[in-house]
């Protein structure tokens, strides 16, 4: 689910998904995702609705249990937020 959220983040913003978590080259990617604050997609594109942020943030949650349970639910949520 994280990867689907990351691809969607990149497609909507042209920013690399690691940048969503303010990538620090001294950290490995997994540690960066766990330790860093999520950067909202609306910072990259103010025309996107805040609801898109909520959907992508949930898909890219560091804790896998907090992510969407299915790709279908993610798709419906993202479509509804755009």
C-alpha positions in Angstrom: 0.0 0.0 0.0 2.9 2.4 0.8 4.2 2.0 -2.8 0.8 2.8 -4.3 0.6 5.9 -2.1 4.1 6.9 -3.1 3.5 6.5 -6.8 0.3 8.5 -6.5 2.1 11.2 -4.5 4.8 11.4 -7.2 2.2 11.5 -10.0 0.3 14.3 -8.4 3.3 16.4 -7.3 6.3 15.5 -9.4 8.1 15.2 -6.1 9.9 12.0 -5.1 7.9 10.2 -2.3 10.9 10.3 0.0 10.7 14.1 -0.2 7.2 13.7 1.4 9.2 12.8 4.5 11.9 15.4 4.2 14.6 12.8 3.2 17.8 13.1 5.1 20.7 11.4 3.3 22.2 10.4 6.6 19.2 8.2 7.3 18.2 5.1 5.3 14.8 5.5 3.6 12.8 3.3 6.0 14.2 5.2 9.1 13.5 8.5 7.3 9.9 7.5 6.7 9.4 6.5 10.3 11.2 9.5 11.8 10.1 12.4 9.6 7.0 14.6 9.3 4.9 14.0 6.2 4.9 17.0 3.7 1.4 17.6 2.4 0.8 17.4 -1.3 -0.8 20.8 -1.1 2.6 22.3 -0.5 3.6 21.1 -3.9 0.4 21.9 -5.6 -2.1 24.3 -3.9 -4.8 23.4 -6.4 -5.1 19.9 -4.7 -7.8 19.6 -2.0 -6.7 18.8 1.6 -8.7 15.6 1.3 -6.0 14.3 -1.1 -3.4 14.9 1.7 -5.4 12.7 4.1 -5.7 9.9 1.6 -2.1 9.9 0.6 -0.9 10.3 4.2 -2.9 7.3 5.3 -1.6 5.2 2.3 2.0 6.2 3.2 1.7 5.7 7.0 4.9 4.4 8.6 2.8 1.8 10.5 1.4 -0.7 8.0 -1.6 -1.4 10.2 -2.7 2.2 9.8 -2.7 2.1 6.0 -5.7 1.2 3.8 -6.8 -2.4 4.0 -7.2 -2.7 0.3 -6.3 -1.1 -3.0 -9.9 -0.8 -3.9 -10.6 1.2 -0.7 -7.6 3.4 -1.5 -8.8 3.9 -5.1 -12.3 4.9 -4.0 -10.9 7.3 -1.3 -8.5 8.9 -3.7 -11.1 9.3 -6.5 -13.5 10.8 -3.9 -10.8 13.3 -2.8 -9.9 14.7 -6.2 
